[in-house]
Amino acid sequence: MKPIEKIKQPIFQEMELFESKFKESMETKVPLLNRITNYIVRRKGKQMRPMFVFLVAKMVSEGKFEERTYRGASIIELIHTATLVHDDVVDDSNRRRGFFSVNALWKNKIAVLVGDFLLSKGLLLSIDNDDFDLLKHISIAVREMSEGELLQIEKARKLDITEDVYFEIIRQKTATLIAACCAIGAASVGGSKEEIEKMRTFGELIGTAFQIKDDLFDYTEDKIGKPTGIDIKEQKMTLPLIYALNNCTDNERKWLINSVKRYNRNKKRVKEVIAFVKEKGGIEYTVSKMKEYQFEALKILETYPNSPYKESLLTMVNYVIERKI
């Protein structure tokens, strides 16, 4: 059995019902919008975010479930989908999960409007049901995601990202949304302030590990979802590169910065940069940091009694750092 299928087992029925509720939450009287949202729904990804919401909700409540939990998962997925549609416009990307992106098929203007529509549907779903606590969690995440993206753009111009700044960027860009999923899961079933905060921290830890793993893919030779060296070509300063910069001579540092700034489109030079980072121990260091976050996340889960939901979250934590794509 594939890891994702194993993780979904205890919440299989909830995920099935969620799909119909999520689709229903996007319905509109505008035929063009319905065509586009149907296209988006048919090309869904692994749906890890709603899985976090459901598994956390069931673990902290010992199997209980609320209608609010479905709304929380739908709010997360609506707003996450809106950010992906907007990201593809910003990045001028024509592909999403192997299929044409919304902007590739319907152009940028329509894609931006669709993203705005999805965002508004997420907001209204929570407001109409007085789920203001859930809305607060996702609103904080959206703010931080925007700040993280802009911080990365600012730092990429100077290539002066320190390790602390790197972790702040990935906390805001990636970890904050998974943190919101886990906080919303706990909040949706009446979890205490302490429990909601504990689950938010758990989500942040596993979200950080997830992004570190993503950054490691840039240095692998396996066939994965993105081409090797793409972060270097885009002048993104990830942890393996930052570690190499902090552990080399002045001349090596100048060569490395010059390579990323001026030769980032040169395939031969990019391969040399990857080899240099590996030689300096950048991969081993990054893997060790990723495992630190994994360990802290697992420690939080160990405070809960055994259940199928806890078991699935344990599998999820391990899957995040062992996945091949």
Secondary structure, DSSP 8 states (H G I E B T S, - for coil): --HHHHHHGGGHHHHHHHHHHHHHHT--S-HHHHHHHHHHHHT----HHHHHHHHHHHHHTTT---HHHHHHHHHHHHHHHHHHHHHHHHTT--EETTEE-HHHHHHHHHHHHHHHHHHHHHHHHHHHTT-HHHHHHHHHHHHHHHHHHHHHHHHHHHT---HHHHHHHHIIIIIHHHHHHHHHHHHHTT--HHHHHHHHHHHHHHHHHHHHHHHHGGG--S--SS-TTHHHHTT---HHHHHHHHTS-HHHHHHHHHHHHHSTT-HHHHHHHHHHHHHTTHHHHHHHHHHHHHHHHHHHHTTS---HHHHHHHHHHHHHHH---
